[in-house]
Amino acid sequence: MSVFDGLLALVVSALAWRCVTAPDLYRSIVLFIVTGLMLALAWVRLDAPDLALAEAGIGAGLLGILLLSTWRVLIHAGPEQADRPGASTRVRWLAGAGSGLLGVLVAVALYQVQTAIDADRAGTLALEGLGAAGVDQPVTAVLLNFRSYDTLLEMGVLLMALIGALLLRSPLIHRPGDDDAGTDSPLIPVLVTVFVPLVILMGTFLVWAGAYMPGGAFQGGAVMAGAGVMLVLGGRLHSADQLGLLMRTLLILGVTVFTAAGLLLMPAEGAFMAYPQALVTPLMVLIEFSLAISIALTLLLLFTGTTGLRRADP
């Protein structure tokens, strides 16, 4: 381990400790975002660029924006909501110590597991079967082929989270378009017009590149959701009272295409989610893009806390 890696581990640990022990909510949120960015750098150092992209886009990016948006709602509800005293100093320090102890126990357990089994066996098997996966990127092959059931269930969990959020939606949640704060600057429309197409293009590239290099549906979908967040914050998208047919279709598109591809080819291959060699590559691309669209829209609706979205009136 290099000196840089040791310093990075210390920085991540210190930031995580401060997230728990910070005296006010806003400072904790900012520290959480910074911790996410440092964790993304740690994943890069561990040769896991896919996880680094997911951590930066979802963990530090969208989740950080969601926490800041929630803090803003508390401010609008009344200063006493955001500034009310939280847990005592003793409780915060106990929580920090407990989190640190849990981290040490997990690290010890992972080390013991790694030394108890052949850690390269699973990776070797995945690489040996990469030719039949339809993609050249091992992580994408694992997600869509070797553990496709897990990926399908993860999409189901994401949809259930959205349904739960909509059912439990609080009237205090800020609905985009209710006020024009943040859109009064003439620079905002220009930035949205310039950067949103570039962000969407970047997300599309990440989905496509997932077949050959680090990237994929979750990373690309998170970036596309970021473009939607920009449209919301820039006043281009407003809240809608109902979830339209198009949005409903796009929300279930990933699960539908993934499941349909597995079911329709069962008579030919004799197993669920077993694909013919001649069709496996185009099917993987189709599934990846459908998943990315559903992920992007789900994350965007989770961020806004609204039933639906519509274009702003001209």
N, C-alpha and C positions, 0 to 999 in steps of 0.2 A: 504494500500500500504506500503510495506516494505521500509527500507532505501535503499536497493540495487536497487529496482525498481525506486525509485526517482532519484538515481544517474545515472541509465541507461537512463532514460528519458532525463536528463540533458546532458549526453554525446552524445546521438543521436542528440539532438537539436543543440548542439555546433558543431558537425561534419557536419551536414547538412548546417549550417550557413557558415562554412569555405569552404565547397564545392563550394558555390556560390561566396564567397568573396576572394578566394585564388588568389594571384597575377599572377600565371602561370598555364599553362594547365596541366603539369605533376603532380603538387601538387594536383590539383583538382581531377584528375583521381585516385590517390592514396587515397585521402580522401573519394572519392566516394566508393571505394572498402571496406575501413574500415567501412564506414557507413552501407553498405550492411551487413557486418558481425555482426555489433551491432544490426541491425534490425532483423536479424535471431535470435539472442539471445532474443530480445524483444518478438518475436513471441513464442519462447519457454516458456517464462514467462507468456504469455497469454494462455497457453495450446493449442497452434495451431502448433504442430510439422510439419504438412504437409506444411503449409506456410513457416515455418522456413527452411525446406529442399529446397523448391523452391527458397526462397530468397538467401540462401547460394550458391546453384548450379547455378542459372540463373542470379540473380541480382548482387551478388558480384563476382561470378566465371566467367561465360562465358561473361557477359556484361563487366566486368572489363577487361578481356583479349582482348575483341574486342576494347575497348577504347584505351588500351595500344598499340594494333596493329595499330590502326589508327594514334596514336601519332608517332609511329615508321615510318609510311609511310610519315608523314609530315617532319620528320627528314631527310629521304632519298630524299624527294623532294627539300630540302634545309633548312638550319637552320633558314632562315628568315620566312619560313612557320610555324614552330613550335614556334618560339620565338617572332613572330610579336606581337605588343601590342594589347591586346583585349579591352574590354570595360573599361571605366574610373573607377576610384575608386568610384565615386559618383553613377554611374550606377550599379556597383556590390553591393554596400550597399543598394540601392533602391530595387534591385532584391531580396536580402536577406530579407529585411524587408517585401516585398510583399509576399514572400514565407512563412515567419513566420505568417503573418496575415491570409493568406489562410489556414494554418494549424490550427490556433485557430478557425476560422470559421467552418471548417470541424468538428473539435472536438466538438464544441458546437452543431452543427446540429445533429451529431450522438448521443450525449447525450440526446437531446430532442426527437429524434426518439425512442431511447431505453426506455425512460420514458413514451412515449405516447402510446406504444402498448405493448402487451404481448410478450416480447422478446423470451420467451421459446416456444412459440406456434409452430413456424416453425421447431425448433429442435425436439420438442416432436413428431410432425407428422412424421418427417424423421425417428426417432428411432422406432416409432410404425410400420412403413412399412419396417423396415430393413430385416425382414424375407423373404420378397418377392423380395429383391434386388439381391440376389445371392452372396453377399459379406458381411463380418462382419464389415468392416470398414465404418463408417457413411459418411466420406468425399467422398470415392470412390463411395458409393451408390448414393450420391447426384449428383456427376459428370456424372455418366454413366446411371442413371435411372431417378431420380427426375428432373434433368435439363440437360438431354442428348442433347436437341437441342442446348443449350448454348455451350456444349463441342464440338459438331460437328462444329458449326459456328466458335469457337475459332481455330480449326484446319484449317478451310478454310481461316481465317484471316492470320494464320501463313504461309500458302502456298502463299497467295497473297503478303505478305511481301517479301517472297523469290523471287517471280516473279518480283516484283518491283525493288528489289535490283539487280537482274540480268539485267534487262532492263536499269537501271541507272548506271551500273557498270562503275567506273572511271578507266582510264588506269593507274592512280597513285596507285591503290590498289595493295598491294604486293601479288604476286602470289607465293604460296609455291613451292619451288624447284628452283626458279630463282637464288638463291644464297645459299651457304652452311654455311652462318653465323649461329652460334648456333649449328651446327652439327659437328664441327671440333674437339670437345672434345671426346676422346674415352669413356668417362663415359656416354655420351648421349645415344648411342645405347643400352647399358646395362640397363640403367634406363627405357627406352621405352620398352624393351623386358620384363622386370620384372613387371613393374607397369601397362601396358596397359591391360593384361589379368585380373589383379586384379580389375581394375576400371570397366571393362566390366562386370565382375562377380558381383560387387557391384551394378551396374546399373540394371542388370537382377534381382538381389534379391529385389531391391526396387520396381520394377514393380510387381513381384510376391507377395511381402509382402503387397502391396497396398490393397489386398483383406481382410487382417486381421489386419493390423497395419498401422501407418503412412508411406506413400510411394505412388506409383502409376506411371502412364505413364509419366507425365510431369517431376517428380523428377528423375525417372529412365532414361528417355530419355536425360535429361540434363547431367547426369553423363556419359552416353554412349557417348554423344557428346564431353565431356571432354577427353575421351579416343581417339577420333578422332583428337582432337586438339593436343594431345601429339604426335600422329603419324605424323601430319603435321609439328609441330615444330621440331620433331626429324628427319625429312627428309625421312620418310617412305612413305608418300603420297605426290604426286606432282599434279600440276594443269593439267586439261585436257581441250581441246578446245571444246569438246561437252559433253552434258549430255547423257550418255549411257542409253540403254533401262532398264538395271537393276536398275540404280539409279532413273530413272523416275518412275519405278514401286514401288520402296521402298518409294519414296516421297509421293505418293498418296495412299499407302497401308492402312494407318490408316483411312482416309476418306472413301476409298472404302469398307473396311471391315465393318466399322461402319454403313454406309448407306445400304450396301447389307444385313446385318443382320436385319435391320429394315424393309426393303422392302420385303424380301423373306418370312418373318414370318407374314406379314400383313394379308394374307388370313386366317391363322389359328387363329390369335388373334384379328383381326378386327381393329387394330390401328398401326400406324407407331411407331417403336421402342418399341413394347410390346412383351415380350418374354415369351415362355412357362416356367412354373416353373421347369420342368425337365432339360431344356437347359440353364437356365439363368446363372448358375455358369460357365460352360465351355465357354459360349459366352462372359461373362465379362472378363475372362482371355484372350481369343483370341483377343478381342477388345483392351484390355490394352496393350498387347505386340505389336500389329500392330501399335497402336498409338505411343508407345515409339520408335519404329524403325523410323517412319516418323519424329517424333519430333527431334530425335538425328541427322538424316541426314540433316534436314532443318537448325537446329542451326549450324551444322558444315559448311554448305555451306554459311550461312550468315556470319560466322566468317571469312572464307577464301576469300570471295568475288570473287570466281571463278565460271565458268560455270559448271565444274565438277572436279572430282578427279580421279587419277589413282595411281597404285602402282609404287614405284620408280624402276627404272631399276636396275637389279642386278649388 
